[in-house]
Amino acid sequence: MWILMIITLQLTNPVHIVYADMVESFSSEKNCIERTNNIMDKAYESGKPVPPQINLCCVPLNLGNPYV
C-alpha cells in the first residue's frame, strides 16, 4: 500500500516540517505517482503552481511486511 503525503516545509535554516498530512492511499506506487502528477498538472494549468515549500510524495506504508 502507498500513501500520498502533503508536506509543508519552512525553508529557512534549519529547514523543518511545518505541516504533514495523508491525502489518499493507493494499492500501487504507479497509481500514487499518477495522482501526484495529476494534482501538480491541475495546479499549473489553473495558474497556481504548487509553491516550493509544498511537497507531495508517495510513501510506502509498511504493514508489517519487511519486503514492502
C-alpha positions in Angstrom: 0.0 0.0 0.0 1.1 3.5 -0.8 0.1 6.8 0.8 0.2 10.3 -0.9 1.5 12.8 1.7 1.5 16.5 1.6 4.3 18.1 3.5 4.8 21.9 4.0 8.3 22.9 4.8 9.8 26.0 6.4 12.6 26.7 4.0 14.8 28.9 6.3 17.7 27.5 8.1 17.2 25.0 9.6 14.7 23.5 7.2 11.8 21.8 9.1 8.4 20.4 8.6 5.5 22.8 9.4 2.6 20.5 8.4 2.2 17.0 7.1 -1.0 15.0 6.3 -2.0 11.9 4.4 -4.1 12.8 1.3 -5.0 9.4 -0.2 -4.0 5.8 -0.1 -3.3 3.6 -3.2 -2.7 0.0 -3.9 0.3 0.7 -6.1 3.2 3.2 -6.4 2.2 3.8 -10.1 -1.3 4.9 -9.1 0.1 7.2 -6.4 2.5 8.8 -8.8 -0.2 9.3 -11.4 -2.4 11.1 -8.8 0.5 13.3 -7.7 1.2 14.3 -11.3 -2.5 15.0 -11.8 -2.5 17.3 -8.8 0.6 19.1 -10.0 -0.7 19.5 -13.6 -4.0 20.8 -12.5 -2.4 23.4 -10.2 -0.1 24.5 -13.0 -2.9 24.7 -15.6 -5.0 26.8 -13.2 -2.2 29.4 -13.0 -1.5 28.5 -9.4 1.5 26.1 -9.4 2.4 24.3 -6.2 4.9 26.5 -4.3 8.4 25.2 -3.5 7.6 24.8 0.2 4.7 22.4 -0.6 5.8 18.8 -1.3 3.7 15.9 -2.5 5.2 12.5 -2.1 4.3 8.8 -2.3 5.4 6.8 0.7 5.2 3.0 1.0 3.2 2.0 4.0 4.8 -0.8 6.0 2.1 -3.1 7.3 4.5 -5.4 9.0 5.9 -6.9 5.8 9.7 -6.4 5.7 9.7 -6.8 1.9 7.3 -3.9 1.1 
